[in-house]
Amino acid sequence: MKLYFSRNPNPRLAVAVARYLKAEVVFEYASPQSFGEAERFRPLNPNLLLPILERPGRSLWEADAIACFLSRRAGDNFWRTDDDEPEMIRWISWGKENFVRACDTVHWERGTKLRYGIGPCEEEMVEEGLTAFRKAAKILEAELSGRAWLVGDAVSFADFRMATFLPYNDAARLPIEDYPSLKRWAEQLEEIEAWRDPFRGLTAPELPPIPG
């Protein structure tokens, strides 16, 4: 199997999962939307987005689906398959619509747009994202104040998914430090090598620097 990736947030998430699970995949840096690449990648993902897992039969795209597949293949409860599965899915669903979306909004303005010359940072959108971040972070702070991880007593995909954008906080500058339990949880994730440095040993160009 081959996992096509880049250094952007969702592909990074998929690589971190594969590394954490010690999945038997070949990693290949890709850029499906670059000139001349679309026809190669469209049969694998009609959206021309990463990550993509090329496997016998039908390719798999979307980081959550790839995480589910790799965890099940590894026989690992990282993707919960026991009674905790509904709770894990609850956090994945809520996170993507709330905490992760808020982080994405701020990162898009302060990071992605400037990296790729898409346009100026719109402070109104930053404030909108920060407002949503604070609302979601307050809920996570209360939850994490009484537990180490989001689901049960061990890390799960819900933790990885919730933290998708935190490794890019040098650009987004989200006020994580205002939430002690959330900060502790983020630092706890950084202790996991596969999360901290998923691209170690892989050939992958660095993201473009943010001007100024």
DALIN-V825106 format. One record per residue. N is the residue number from 0. PHI is phi as a letter, one per 30 degrees, with the letter a starting at -180 (999 if undefined). Layout:
((N:PHI) (N:PHI))
This chain:
((0:999) (1:b) (2:c) (3:d) (4:b) (5:b) (6:d) (7:d) (8:e) (9:d) (10:d) (11:e) (12:e) (13:d) (14:d) (15:d) (16:d) (17:d) (18:d) (19:d) (20:d) (21:h) (22:d) (23:d) (24:b) (25:c) (26:c) (27:b) (28:d) (29:b) (30:b) (31:e) (32:c) (33:d) (34:e) (35:i) (36:c) (37:e) (38:d) (39:d) (40:c) (41:e) (42:d) (43:d) (44:a) (45:d) (46:d) (47:h) (48:b) (49:c) (50:d) (51:b) (52:c) (53:d) (54:b) (55:e) (56:j) (57:c) (58:d) (59:b) (60:b) (61:i) (62:e) (63:d) (64:d) (65:d) (66:d) (67:d) (68:d) (69:d) (70:d) (71:d) (72:d) (73:d) (74:i) (75:c) (76:d) (77:e) (78:c) (79:e) (80:b) (81:c) (82:d) (83:d) (84:e) (85:e) (86:d) (87:d) (88:d) (89:e) (90:d) (91:d) (92:d) (93:d) (94:d) (95:d) (96:d) (97:b) (98:d) (99:d) (100:d) (101:d) (102:e) (103:d) (104:e) (105:d) (106:d) (107:e) (108:d) (109:d) (110:c) (111:e) (112:e) (113:d) (114:e) (115:c) (116:i) (117:d) (118:l) (119:d) (120:d) (121:c) (122:d) (123:d) (124:d) (125:d) (126:d) (127:d) (128:d) (129:d) (130:d) (131:d) (132:d) (133:d) (134:d) (135:d) (136:d) (137:d) (138:d) (139:d) (140:e) (141:d) (142:d) (143:d) (144:d) (145:c) (146:a) (147:d) (148:b) (149:d) (150:b) (151:i) (152:c) (153:b) (154:d) (155:b) (156:d) (157:e) (158:d) (159:d) (160:d) (161:d) (162:c) (163:e) (164:c) (165:d) (166:d) (167:c) (168:d) (169:d) (170:d) (171:d) (172:h) (173:d) (174:d) (175:e) (176:d) (177:d) (178:b) (179:e) (180:d) (181:d) (182:d) (183:d) (184:d) (185:d) (186:d) (187:d) (188:d) (189:d) (190:d) (191:d) (192:e) (193:d) (194:d) (195:d) (196:b) (197:d) (198:c) (199:e) (200:i) (201:c) (202:d) (203:a) (204:e) (205:d) (206:d) (207:e) (208:d) (209:d) (210:d) (211:i))
